[in-house]
């Protein structure tokens, strides 16, 4: 016979009211970058990791060490994702531009 489950597990509600539940910080940064680009992100949230040699990795490193900046990024994601639908990632396609030299 199995021992009874603790009350904290039995009564645990598996639905979360947290809009960021199940979304990683990397997904948040990648989605924001795909939708806004680094320049627009730097205008919306003036932090150095968006304006000086920006990359997903450097941004993640900074946000994990800086709670106030992470909060601002998460708040922007929550507000913006309401306009995107249900927080679905943006898919991008590569395009090639061919420039014909002057004849």
C-alpha atoms as an extended CHARMM CRD file, in Angstrom:
* protein
*
       103  EXT
         1         1  UNK       CA              0.0000000000        0.0000000000        0.0000000000  PROA      1               0.0000000000
         2         2  UNK       CA              1.3130000000        3.4610000000       -0.9310000000  PROA      2               0.0000000000
         3         3  UNK       CA              1.5950000000        6.1630000000        1.7390000000  PROA      3               0.0000000000
         4         4  UNK       CA             -0.9480000000        8.9810000000        1.4400000000  PROA      4               0.0000000000
         5         5  UNK       CA              0.0910000000       12.0470000000       -0.5360000000  PROA      5               0.0000000000
         6         6  UNK       CA              0.8350000000       15.2420000000        1.3870000000  PROA      6               0.0000000000
         7         7  UNK       CA             -1.9510000000       17.8470000000        1.3050000000  PROA      7               0.0000000000
         8         8  UNK       CA              0.2570000000       20.2270000000       -0.6730000000  PROA      8               0.0000000000
         9         9  UNK       CA              0.4160000000       17.7150000000       -3.5260000000  PROA      9               0.0000000000
        10        10  UNK       CA             -3.2020000000       16.5210000000       -3.3320000000  PROA      10              0.0000000000
        11        11  UNK       CA             -4.6630000000       20.0010000000       -3.4870000000  PROA      11              0.0000000000
        12        12  UNK       CA             -2.2130000000       21.3060000000       -6.0600000000  PROA      12              0.0000000000
        13        13  UNK       CA             -4.0490000000       23.0080000000       -8.8940000000  PROA      13              0.0000000000
        14        14  UNK       CA             -2.2910000000       22.1710000000      -12.1540000000  PROA      14              0.0000000000
        15        15  UNK       CA             -3.6490000000       25.1980000000      -13.9620000000  PROA      15              0.0000000000
        16        16  UNK       CA             -1.6050000000       28.3310000000      -13.5200000000  PROA      16              0.0000000000
        17        17  UNK       CA             -2.7840000000       31.9090000000      -13.5570000000  PROA      17              0.0000000000
        18        18  UNK       CA              0.7770000000       33.0480000000      -14.3050000000  PROA      18              0.0000000000
        19        19  UNK       CA              0.8530000000       34.2260000000      -17.9460000000  PROA      19              0.0000000000
        20        20  UNK       CA              4.5230000000       33.2200000000      -18.1470000000  PROA      20              0.0000000000
        21        21  UNK       CA              3.9580000000       29.6950000000      -16.8530000000  PROA      21              0.0000000000
        22        22  UNK       CA              5.8980000000       27.2510000000      -19.0220000000  PROA      22              0.0000000000
        23        23  UNK       CA              7.6680000000       29.9550000000      -21.0270000000  PROA      23              0.0000000000
        24        24  UNK       CA             11.4330000000       30.1810000000      -20.6390000000  PROA      24              0.0000000000
        25        25  UNK       CA             13.3500000000       33.4290000000      -20.4660000000  PROA      25              0.0000000000
        26        26  UNK       CA             15.1040000000       32.4310000000      -23.6880000000  PROA      26              0.0000000000
        27        27  UNK       CA             11.7280000000       32.0680000000      -25.4370000000  PROA      27              0.0000000000
        28        28  UNK       CA             10.6750000000       35.4820000000      -24.1390000000  PROA      28              0.0000000000
        29        29  UNK       CA             13.8380000000       37.2180000000      -25.3640000000  PROA      29              0.0000000000
        30        30  UNK       CA             13.7720000000       35.4020000000      -28.7090000000  PROA      30              0.0000000000
        31        31  UNK       CA             10.1140000000       36.2840000000      -29.2860000000  PROA      31              0.0000000000
        32        32  UNK       CA             10.6120000000       39.9370000000      -28.3720000000  PROA      32              0.0000000000
        33        33  UNK       CA             13.6690000000       40.1630000000      -30.6210000000  PROA      33              0.0000000000
        34        34  UNK       CA             11.7750000000       38.5560000000      -33.5120000000  PROA      34              0.0000000000
        35        35  UNK       CA              8.8790000000       40.9830000000      -33.1530000000  PROA      35              0.0000000000
        36        36  UNK       CA             10.6770000000       44.2180000000      -32.2830000000  PROA      36              0.0000000000
        37        37  UNK       CA             14.3720000000       43.8850000000      -33.0930000000  PROA      37              0.0000000000
        38        38  UNK       CA             17.1670000000       45.1180000000      -30.8180000000  PROA      38              0.0000000000
        39        39  UNK       CA             16.7870000000       48.8210000000      -31.6790000000  PROA      39              0.0000000000
        40        40  UNK       CA             13.0890000000       48.9200000000      -30.8040000000  PROA      40              0.0000000000
        41        41  UNK       CA             13.6970000000       46.9040000000      -27.6180000000  PROA      41              0.0000000000
        42        42  UNK       CA             16.3930000000       49.3950000000      -26.5970000000  PROA      42              0.0000000000
        43        43  UNK       CA             13.9090000000       52.2390000000      -27.1010000000  PROA      43              0.0000000000
        44        44  UNK       CA             11.1830000000       50.4890000000      -25.0980000000  PROA      44              0.0000000000
        45        45  UNK       CA             13.4970000000       49.3010000000      -22.2970000000  PROA      45              0.0000000000
        46        46  UNK       CA             16.7250000000       51.3160000000      -22.1570000000  PROA      46              0.0000000000
        47        47  UNK       CA             19.1670000000       48.6710000000      -20.9850000000  PROA      47              0.0000000000
        48        48  UNK       CA             22.6620000000       48.2510000000      -22.3580000000  PROA      48              0.0000000000
        49        49  UNK       CA             22.2600000000       44.6190000000      -23.4090000000  PROA      49              0.0000000000
        50        50  UNK       CA             19.7070000000       45.7480000000      -26.0290000000  PROA      50              0.0000000000
        51        51  UNK       CA             21.7600000000       48.6320000000      -27.3950000000  PROA      51              0.0000000000
        52        52  UNK       CA             25.4290000000       47.6280000000      -27.1680000000  PROA      52              0.0000000000
        53        53  UNK       CA             26.4020000000       44.5020000000      -29.1250000000  PROA      53              0.0000000000
        54        54  UNK       CA             23.0780000000       42.7970000000      -28.4250000000  PROA      54              0.0000000000
        55        55  UNK       CA             22.6450000000       39.0340000000      -28.5710000000  PROA      55              0.0000000000
        56        56  UNK       CA             20.2540000000       36.5660000000      -27.0250000000  PROA      56              0.0000000000
        57        57  UNK       CA             23.0200000000       35.0290000000      -24.8980000000  PROA      57              0.0000000000
        58        58  UNK       CA             24.3100000000       38.3190000000      -23.4830000000  PROA      58              0.0000000000
        59        59  UNK       CA             20.7500000000       39.4660000000      -22.7930000000  PROA      59              0.0000000000
        60        60  UNK       CA             19.9240000000       36.2270000000      -20.9640000000  PROA      60              0.0000000000
        61        61  UNK       CA             23.0720000000       36.5270000000      -18.8590000000  PROA      61              0.0000000000
        62        62  UNK       CA             22.2250000000       40.1190000000      -17.9050000000  PROA      62              0.0000000000
        63        63  UNK       CA             18.5340000000       39.4710000000      -17.1930000000  PROA      63              0.0000000000
        64        64  UNK       CA             19.2900000000       36.4830000000      -14.9630000000  PROA      64              0.0000000000
        65        65  UNK       CA             21.5200000000       38.6960000000      -12.8000000000  PROA      65              0.0000000000
        66        66  UNK       CA             19.3060000000       41.8030000000      -12.8390000000  PROA      66              0.0000000000
        67        67  UNK       CA             15.8140000000       41.2450000000      -11.4330000000  PROA      67              0.0000000000
        68        68  UNK       CA             14.4490000000       44.7380000000      -12.1700000000  PROA      68              0.0000000000
        69        69  UNK       CA             15.4070000000       44.4520000000      -15.8580000000  PROA      69              0.0000000000
        70        70  UNK       CA             13.9790000000       40.9440000000      -16.1120000000  PROA      70              0.0000000000
        71        71  UNK       CA             10.6990000000       42.2120000000      -14.6670000000  PROA      71              0.0000000000
        72        72  UNK       CA             10.5120000000       44.9660000000      -17.3020000000  PROA      72              0.0000000000
        73        73  UNK       CA             11.2000000000       42.4830000000      -20.1060000000  PROA      73              0.0000000000
        74        74  UNK       CA              8.5990000000       40.0420000000      -18.7820000000  PROA      74              0.0000000000
        75        75  UNK       CA              6.0290000000       42.8470000000      -18.4770000000  PROA      75              0.0000000000
        76        76  UNK       CA              6.6820000000       43.9240000000      -22.0680000000  PROA      76              0.0000000000
        77        77  UNK       CA              6.2900000000       40.3220000000      -23.2190000000  PROA      77              0.0000000000
        78        78  UNK       CA              2.9700000000       39.9200000000      -21.4030000000  PROA      78              0.0000000000
        79        79  UNK       CA              1.5850000000       43.1690000000      -22.8650000000  PROA      79              0.0000000000
        80        80  UNK       CA              2.8700000000       42.4380000000      -26.3640000000  PROA      80              0.0000000000
        81        81  UNK       CA              1.7830000000       38.8000000000      -26.4090000000  PROA      81              0.0000000000
        82        82  UNK       CA             -1.8370000000       39.8880000000      -25.9940000000  PROA      82              0.0000000000
        83        83  UNK       CA             -1.5300000000       41.4110000000      -29.4720000000  PROA      83              0.0000000000
        84        84  UNK       CA              0.2100000000       38.3310000000      -30.9010000000  PROA      84              0.0000000000
        85        85  UNK       CA             -2.4380000000       35.8630000000      -29.8550000000  PROA      85              0.0000000000
        86        86  UNK       CA             -1.6410000000       33.1090000000      -27.4200000000  PROA      86              0.0000000000
        87        87  UNK       CA              2.1340000000       33.6630000000      -26.9690000000  PROA      87              0.0000000000
        88        88  UNK       CA              3.0380000000       31.6700000000      -30.0480000000  PROA      88              0.0000000000
        89        89  UNK       CA              6.5300000000       32.0180000000      -31.4710000000  PROA      89              0.0000000000
        90        90  UNK       CA              7.0010000000       33.9590000000      -34.6600000000  PROA      90              0.0000000000
        91        91  UNK       CA              8.2740000000       31.9380000000      -37.5730000000  PROA      91              0.0000000000
        92        92  UNK       CA             10.5010000000       33.7390000000      -39.9850000000  PROA      92              0.0000000000
        93        93  UNK       CA             11.5430000000       32.7520000000      -43.4520000000  PROA      93              0.0000000000
        94        94  UNK       CA             14.8090000000       33.5860000000      -45.0990000000  PROA      94              0.0000000000
        95        95  UNK       CA             14.6800000000       35.7590000000      -48.1770000000  PROA      95              0.0000000000
        96        96  UNK       CA             17.3280000000       36.5230000000      -50.7140000000  PROA      96              0.0000000000
        97        97  UNK       CA             17.5400000000       39.8370000000      -52.4900000000  PROA      97              0.0000000000
        98        98  UNK       CA             19.2470000000       39.8670000000      -55.8370000000  PROA      98              0.0000000000
        99        99  UNK       CA             20.5980000000       43.1870000000      -57.0440000000  PROA      99              0.0000000000
       100       100  UNK       CA             21.2490000000       43.3880000000      -60.7360000000  PROA      100             0.0000000000
       101       101  UNK       CA             24.3490000000       45.3820000000      -61.6110000000  PROA      101             0.0000000000
       102       102  UNK       CA             23.8480000000       48.3230000000      -63.9600000000  PROA      102             0.0000000000
       103       103  UNK       CA             24.1140000000       47.1890000000      -67.5400000000  PROA      103             0.0000000000
